[in-house]
């Protein structure tokens, strides 16, 4: 699946973690950004190696995900512009070549390293136009708080609001959905 041009070695380091050594740069980039990868209907988290990694203490907090930008105007189907947007979401790893060549049309697509313990960006704004973001392969992304690991019905933020409403007897009209990050692009710069 990953070693198309080179050799692959797989090392079980315990606690559900494996080190995959790929000796070809193209194979490495394919493994990191070609996903999302599924094995027996389970999402496989792939991330670059971190020095001093201890599997017994490790938590999966950063993961490379594909992010879709539906309905982005063609002027922003550019590697540099999409990299700037990706770096606001997390750390841009790769821009889909079909995107930068404007072959896809319906959406732009970038692979970004995101921190799953932080609120993920729901969208962004360029020149007063709002754009939504869609995260591929993140099925437990909360619609209430934008944090990965639970769904809206089980959101801790929602429970806090309900609890405070019960104590005060009033409803809080505050929206808990992730807000659009107010970014503007002028002459190609943020």
N, C-alpha and C positions, 0 to 999 in steps of 0.2 A: 504494500500500500504506500510506503514512504520511500524506500530505497530503490529508486528507478534508475539512477545512474551510478550509484556508489554502493558501499557496504553499510549495513546496519548492525549494531550490536545492542542487545537489550539486557539491562541489569536490574534485577528486583532488589530494591533497597529497603523494602519493608513498609508496613503501614499503608499499603495500597499505592505506593509510589514506585515508579520505574524511571530509570535513566535510559534514554534512547540516544545512542551515539550515531550520528550520521556524518560520514566523512566527505560528503559532497555538499557544497554550499547550496546548490539548487534543491537538493533533496531536503536539506535543513529548512529552507524557506517554505517549501511545499508542506512539510510537516507542521510548521508553525502557523502558516497562514492559509493552507488549503482547506481547512475545516469549515464548519464544525465537524468533528469526527465522532462517529457513533460506533459503539461496540455492544452488540446484543441490546440495542435500544437504550443504551446509557451514554450520556454525553461524556466524552473524554476530554479532560482539561489538559491543554498543552501550553507550556510556557517555557521560556528560556531558562537555562540553568542559573541558579544563584549561588555564589560562593558561600561556604559554611552552612549549607542546607542540612538541617537535621530533621529527618522524616518523622521522628516521634513527637517533635514540637511543632511541626509544620501545619499551617492552615492554608487552605486554598483561598487566597484573597485577590490575587491578580491573575487574569486570564486574557488570552488573545481571542477577540471575538470579531466577527464581521458585523459592521454597522451599515445599514442601508439609509440613504438620504432620498426618500421619494420626492418626486416633483421638483427637484433642484433644477434651476434654469441652466441651459447649455453653457452659458458663459463660465460657470463654475465647474464644468466637467474638465478640470485641468489638474494635473498632478500636484502642482504647487498650492493651488487654492484648497484642494481636498486634504492635503497634508496639514495645512493651517487649521482647517476645521477639525481634523482628526486629533491634532495636538491639543485642542480645547476639550475634546472628549476624554482623552487619555494620552497614550503615546502611540503615534502612527507607526505601524509596522510595514504596511503595504497598501498601495492603491490598486484596486482591480483594474487590470489592463484594459478590459472591455469598457470600463468607465472612462478612463482617461482618453481612450480613443473614440469616445462617444458612440460606441456600438450598441450599448444597452438601451439608452433612451429613457426608460421609465424611472430609473433610480440610479444614483451614484452609490458606490460600494467601497468601503475602506476597512482594513483590518487594524484594530486598535487594541492596545494593551490597557485594560481597565481594572480598577480596584473595585472588587465586588462588595467590599465593606463600606463603600461610600455611595452616596446617592448618585445614580447615573443620570446623565443629562437627558432630558426628554426631547429637547429640540433646541433650535437656535434661530436667530434673526439676522438677516442681512438686508440692509436698505429697507427697513420697515416691512419686510416680507418674512413670515414665520415658516419654518420648516420643521417637520417632525423627524425623529430618529427611530429606527427599528433595529433592535438587537437580535441577530440570528442565533438560535440555539440556547438562549437564556429563557427557559420556560417558567422559572420561578421568579420573575421580575415583578415586583409589587407595583400595582397601578396606583396605590395610595401615596407611597413615600419614595418610590424609585430605587429601592435597595433590593439587591438580589438575595434570594433565600426563602422567601415566603410570598404568598399571594395576598391581594387586597383584603379578603375576608379575615385573614389572620394577622393583619398588620398591627404591630405594637403601637404605632402612632394613632391608629384608629381607636384602639382600646383606651388610650389616654384621653382622647377627646370625648369618647362616650362616658368615661368615668367622671370627667370634670363636668359634663353636662348633667349627669345624674346628681352630683353634689350641688351644683348651682341652680338646677332647675331650668336652665336656659340652653338654647341650642347655639353652638358655635358655627357661624356661617363661613369660617375660614376653609378654603380649599386645601386639601392635603396633597393634591396631585403635584408632581414635579413641575416647577415653573420653567418657562423658556428662558434660556440664558440670553440677556439682551446684548448681542454682538452686532456691530455694524461693520460693513466692508465699504471702504471708500478708496477708489483708485487701486484696487487690488491688495490693500493692506487692512488689517484689523484695527 
